[in-house]
Each structure stands twice: as C-alpha cells, then as structure tokens.
C-alpha cells in the first residue's frame, strides 16, 4: 500500500510545471476547500513532491546493484612502424615472411556482467532502497501536515481579524452614538461639556483599534492566499476580496492525554522518518563492512578484433566469451576500518535522534493538550460574559437617562462590552487553533472531511 501511494504521488506530481492560478475573488472559500486547494497548489507541498521524485531516483540507484550491466566498447590503435618489433630471423628461415606485426589494430565487444556476491552489499542495498522510499513518504507526510496546519490556522486568523473589525466597528458606533447624545444633552443644558469631551476622547481612543484591526485583516488574507499558492489578482491593491464561508466553532475533542501520547508515538511521520533514517545508517554499517569481504561477478559477451598478424583491417576474428572474476582487497591501508567506524558512529547518532524526537513529540502533545485545556476553560468562562456586559450597558444607559447614573458609568460599560466581545472571539479562535495543533501533534490526518 505504501508503495502504491508512493508511486501515485510521483505520477501526480510529475506533470509539467505550471504558473500558480490567480485567485478567483468571486468564489467563496470554505475551510475544507482551502485545505484541498493547498494540497494541490502550495509551494511547500509541491517541493515535497519533488523530494519524493528525488528519493525515487535514489531508490533506483540502490536497486541497480541487482540488475545485470550491459556494456559495449571498442578501441583502435595505430603505431609508427619503428615502434613495432620484429623477431630476429635465423639463417635461411625468414620468420617475418610468416609472422607480421601490424601497425594498426582494432577491437570491440558487447558484454553482460552480473554481480553474484558483494560481501553483503546486495541485500543491504535492497533494504536501503525500501527504507529510502518509506522515509521519503514519511517526510512528505510531515510537510503536508505542517502545511495544512498552517492553512487552518491562517483561515482562523482571517476569521478572527474579521470578527475584531466587527467588534471595533460596533464599539465605534456605540461611542459615536454616545458622543451625539452627550452633545444633545449639553446643548439642552442637562449635561456638562465634560461629558462631551469624555465621549470625544473615548471615540478617538477606539478608532486606532479599528484601523489596526482592518490592517490585521488585510495581512491575514494575504498570508492565507500565499499559503494556498494563489497569485493575487493584479486589480487587487491593498484589499484582497476574499470570501470565507466558515465560522469559528468550538467542536468537541475526543482525545485524552494518555491515548494522545500513544497515538503520537505510532502516527507522527517525523518519528517514523527518523526510525527509517536509523535503519539506513544501520545498512551503511553493513555496506562499510563489505569492504572486508571479496566480491564476485560473472560475465559473458561477444568480441570482435582485427587479425593479429596483418595490417589488413578488414580481416577480423570474432567469437563468444564468458567467465567469472573474484576481487578481494586484502589490505587497503585501514580505509575499510575507518569507514566502519564512521558508519557505526552515525548509526549511534541516528538512534539518539530517535530517542530525542520521541521525547520532543511527547512534550509537543502535552503542551498542545494543556493549551487546549486553557482555551476550553477560557471559552467556557466567557459564555455569559458578553450577555452580562450587554445588560450592564443597557442598565447604565437607563440610569443615565433617568438622571441617577453618570456618563462615566456608560463609558465604562461600553469598554467592558467591547472587551468581552474581543475576549469571546479570541477564546473561540484560540480553542479552534489549539484543537488543530493537538491534532497535528498526535499525527492525525489534517484534512477536513465532509465539507466543501
């Protein structure tokens, strides 16, 4: 199954490079659609697919040790006649009349050679090829998971920024209404000018927050579009008209901490990739030790060559050839020993990397779970706060209208309502993000099912 998935990704990613599509500003974008778009267009994911193709090339190279090698060769030589020796001729027996040493010769051959023993390198290469493929797929899964997490967080960041704009616009609207009311009371002689000044100051203090919220929203949309792999339309200047259809929701969480840690140890692709790396380093040790052992090959082919005792290049000899050869490097100046020491040290280091990653992953899960608890508690604590703040503002305005309250009470209630609304949407955002980060820490699929 892993192999088929590996090949499927290679085939899908081998299409010709194309320019990124331009964002369709009229198309609504759900959270699930954003994730699906990133899978197809995000640059990091596409680079990960290129890494998969490179890993496939490495796998082919490793497996080539099993494949017979077919070679063809040829050579031609021409020598000065003075370089060609002659047999000394005995008296009355001119050997040179029977044997001639040609000044030109040629040879060609086609040969098939197969390694039958390489001191353990053949079986090690097969294991390394499989480990390389599995490691590449796990690394790709980690890239996809990180990217999809970033997309989901960026989507929620954009929703949060839009909600903050709405909260600040409502606050500005309330303070503008309060300023108008203070002016009317002042002009009617029922309130001092101080109330007008207070309302003006409060309104002036709130307007920069609205400006900042709008800027945050612009930046969040740009970040989301960039993660989706879109090019921004040339007509869009400061404001990208991105239409998000989903909202932030406090969905339930089905994981507890012990099961989350167990799932992470089983499913996190980073840990799996490091285990494959340790396996590759182990095979490097086996490959290095093969230098202590002989290697053997068999070969066969067909050879052509010019006639050895004639300058007539058209005369030739040809025929089949077959044989075997064995090589054994009995002493290489301790080069093999040095390679074994290096390979063993790197294998030990790879095993330590696995241990370190295992502890770090457990820490990631515990941290993400703790952050989720905090976000959930903050969200629950804010459930009735906004309603209470709205009621407090209503009562403060009623008391002011009845003459038993002060404008300062109204302004304080308005500030408290704005803070409650801001805290509420921030808590909802934090919960949604914390849930996504815990899902990533566990190693679960970051795609969103059943939504478009």
N, C-alpha and C positions, 0 to 999 in steps of 0.2 A: 504493500500500500504506500509506504514511504517513497519507494522508487517511482511508482506511477505518479504520485503527487509531484515529485521532483521533476520528472520529465514533462508533466503538464505545465508546470510553471515555466520551464525552459522554452517549450513550444509557444506559450502565450507571450513570453517576453522577447522572443526572437524577431518580432515584427520590426519593420523599418522604423527608425526614429522619426518622430513627428513633432511639430510645434505644439505647445500647450494650447488647448482650446480657450477661446475667450469666454469669460463669464457671461451667461445669459441673465441679465438683470431682471427679466420679467418672469423667470421661473422660480417658484417657491422652493425652499430648501429645508427639508426635514433633517433631523439628526442622523437617521439611518441613511438617508440619501447622501449626506455629507461624508459619512464613513465609506459608503460604496464608491463615491467619487474619488476619495483619497486612495482607495485600493487600486484604482485604475490610473491615476494621474500624478500622485505625489512623487516628488523627485527622489526622496529617500527610499521609497519602496522600489522605484524603478532602478535606482542604483543597486539596491539589494538583489534585484533580479539579474543585473549584470554580474554581480558577485557569484550568483548561482551558476551562471554560464561559465565563469572562470573556474569554479570548482569542478564543473563537469569536465572541463579541459584537463584539469589535474588528474581527475579520476581516469580519464582515457590514457593519459601518460603512464599512470601507475599500472594499469592493466596491460599495457603494451609488452611487458616482460613475458607474458604468456603467448603472445602472437608470434608466429614464425616470421622471420625477416627475409624479404626477397630483395636481393641486390643485383645490380648489373654493373659491370666495369670493363674497362678496356685501356690499353696503352699502346703507344707507337714510339719506337726509338730509331734514331738514325745516327751513326757514328762515322767519324773520319776514318778512312781506310787505314791510316797509320796507327789507329788505336786497336785494330783487330789483329790479334796474334795468329801465327801460323805454326803448325807442327814442323820441327826440323825433319827434312826428308832424308831417309837413308839412301845410300848409293843405289842406283838402279831401281829405286822404289818411290816414285813421287807421290806421297800421300795427298798432297794438295790437289792432285788431279781427281781424287776420290772425295775428299772432305774439304768443303769450303765454309768459311766462317762469314756469314752475311754481315753487311754493314747496316742493314735495316731489318727490323722485325716488328711484329705486332702481336697482340693477344687480346682476347675478350672472353668474358664469361658471364653466366647467369647462375646465381647461387641462392639456395634457400637454407637458412640456418635457424636452428631452434635450440633454445637453452633447455636442458633437462635437469640441471641441478645448479643452484647458485648459493649454496650454503644457508638456505632458509629465506633468501630474499624473495623467492617467487610467492610462497604462501603469505609472507609478510606484506608483499605488495597488494595481494588480493584483499587482505584485511584492511590495509590502509585505504584502498580505493573505496570500500564500503564506509569506513569511518569518515572519510573526506566528504562523501555525499551526505551522510547524515548530519555531520557538523555544519555543512553549508545550509542545509534546510532549517536546522535549529536557529542558526544565526539570522536567517531570513525571517523566521517567525518572530524573533525578538525585535527586529527592525519594524515589522508590520505592527506588532503590539504597541511599541513605543509611539509609532506614528499615529495609530488610531486613538491612543490615549490623548495625545496632543490635540487631535482634531476634536475629540469630545470635550476636552477642557476649553479649547478655543470657542467652540459652539456655546458652551455655558457662559464663558466670559462675555461673549457678544450679547447673549440674553440678559446677563446681569447689567451690562452697561446700558442697554435699552431701558431696563426697569429703573435704573438710577436716574436716567433722564426723566422718565415719567414721574418719579418721586419728587425730583427737584422742580420740575415744571409745576406740579401740584402745589409745592411749597411756595414757589414764586407767586402763583395765582392767589393763594391764601393771603400772603403778605401784601400783595397788591390790593386785594380787597380790604385788608385791614388798614392800609395807608389811605385808601379812598374814604373809608368810614371815619378814620381819625380826622381827616381834613373836613369832612362834613360836620362832625361834632365841634371842631374848632371854629368853623365859620358860623355855626349856630350858637356858639358861646357856651356850650355844655362841656367842653373838654379843653385842657390847656394845650398850648403849642408844643409842649414837651412830648405829648403823645404822638404828634405828627413827626417830630424829629426821631423819636424812637422807632416808629414804623419805617421811616426812610432808611435808618441805619440797618435795621433788620433785613429789609429788602435788598439793600446794597451788599450786605454780607452773604446773602443767599445766591445772588446772581453769579458770582465766580464759581460756585459749586456746580451750577447748571452748565456753565461754559466748560468746566473741567469734565463733567460727565459726557458731554457731547464729543469732546476730544477723545476721551477713553473709548467711546463707542466707535468712532472712526478708526482708531488704531486696532481695536479688537476685530473689526470687519476686515481690515487689511491683512491682519495675521491669519484669520480663518481662510480667506481667499488664497493666500500664499500656500498654506498647508494643503489646500485642495488641489494645488497645481494649476490654477487658472491664471491666465493673463487678464489684467484689469482692462476693461474697455477704454479705448482712447478718449471717449466722450466723458468718462467719469473723472472728475477732478479731485476735490477734497473728499467728497461724499460718495461712497460706493452704495448704490441702492440694492442692498442685499435683503432678501425677504426670507426670514426664518419663520417656520411654521410651528415648531415645537415650543414647549414651555418647560421651565424647571419644575420637576416633580419629585416629591420625597417618596420614592418607591421603597418597598420592603427589602431587607437584606436577609439572606437565608444562611449565611455562614456564621459559625462560631470560631473562636480563635484557634483551638486545637486542630479542628478539621482544616482550617485555612492554612495552617503551617504545613500539615501533611500534604495537602493538595499542591502547595507551592513546591515542595521538595520533589513531587512527582511530575509537575507540569511546567515549571519555569524553563523556557528554552535556553536561557543563559547558562543554567546549571547543567543541562543536558549537553550543550555545546562544549563546555569545559570538560565534561567527562569524555566526550569524543576526542578532545584535544589531548587529554591524558592517554587515551588509547593510541593515538597517533605517535605520541612520544615513546610509548612502550614499543611500538613497531620500529621506531628509529633505533632503539637499542638492539633489536633483533637484526636489523639491517647492518648496523655497525659491526656486530659480532660475526656476520657472514664473511667479513674480511679474513677471519682466521681459517676459513674452510675453502676447499677447492671449488672450482666451477667447471661444468662440463657442457659441451654443445655438440650437436650432430649437424651435419650439413650434406647437401647434395646439389648437383647442378650440371651444367653443360659448359664446355670450354672450347674455344676456337683459338688457334695460334698459327702464325706463319711457319713455313717449313724451316727447321733449324739450320739446314746446311745449304741454303740457297738465297740469293738476293731477289728471286722472283716472288714478289709479294702476293701473287695470285695463287701460289701453291700454299696449301694450308693443311693442318691436322685438326681434327675435332673429335670429341667424344664425351661420354658421361664421366662424372666424378662423384665420389661420395666418401664420407669419412667422419671421424669424431676427433674432438680435441679436448684436452683437460689442462686447466691452468691452476696453479697453486702457488700463491705468493708466500714462500716460506719465511721470509724476513723482509719487512718493509720499514725498518727503522723506527718501530713503535708507533707508526701512523695509525694503525687499526686500534691499538690500545688507547691512544688519545681520543679517537672518535667514540669508542665505547664509553670512556669516562665522561665525555661531553654529553652524549646521548642519555646516559643514566642520570646525570645531574639535571638535565632539562625534564626528564620524566619525573624526578622527585619534585621539581618545582611545579610541574603541572598538577601533581596530586595535591600539593599545598594550595594551589589556586582553587581547586575544587572545594577543599575544606573552608577556605576563606569565603568563597562565594556562597556556600551553604549557610554559614553564619550570617552573612550580609543579607541573604534572602529572608531568613527568619526575622532579622531586625526590620527589614522592609515591611514584612507582613504585620509584625507587631505595631510598628509605627503607623501604618495605614489603618489598622484596626482601631488603634487608640484615637487617631484623628477622626475616624468615622463616629466613634462614641461621642467625642466632643461636639461634632457637628450635629449629631442627632439630639443631644441634650440641649444644645443652643436653639435648635429649631423648635423643640417641644416647649422650651421656656418662652418662646416668642409667639406661641399660638394665639394667646388672648391679649398680648400687649398692644397690638395695633388697635383692636376694638376698644380697649380701655383708654388708649390715647385719644381716639376719636371722640369718645364720650367725655373725656376731660376737657377737650377743646370746646365741645358743644356747651357744657356747663359753664365754662369760663366766659364764653361769648354771651350766654344768657344772663349771667350775673352782671357783666359789663352793661348790657342793655337795660338791666333793672336798676343800675346805679349802685349795686352792692359789691361789684368787683372792680378790678383795675385793668388797664390795658397791659400792664406788665404780666398779669396772670394769663391773658390771652396769648401774648407773645411766647411766654414760657410753654404754654400748652401746644402751640404750633410747632415750636422747636422739638418738643418731646414727641409729637406725632411724626415729624419728619425723621427723627432718629429711630423711632420704632419701625417705620416703613423701611428705612435703609437697613436696619439690623435684620428685619424679616427676610428681605430678598437676599442679603448677604449670607444668612444662615442657610437658606434654601440652596443657594449656589454652592456653598461650602459642603453641604451634605451630598449634593449630586457629584461634585468633583471627588470627594473622599470615597464615595462608593465606587467610582470609576478607577481610582488609584488602588483601592483594595482589590478590585477585580484584576487589575494588571499585576499587582504584587503576588496574587495567588497563581497567576498564569492562565486564567480563563480566557476564552475567546472574546476579543474586544469588539467584535461585530455586534450589530443590533439586529435582532431577528424580528420579523413580523411587522416592520414599519417601513414606509417609503416616504 
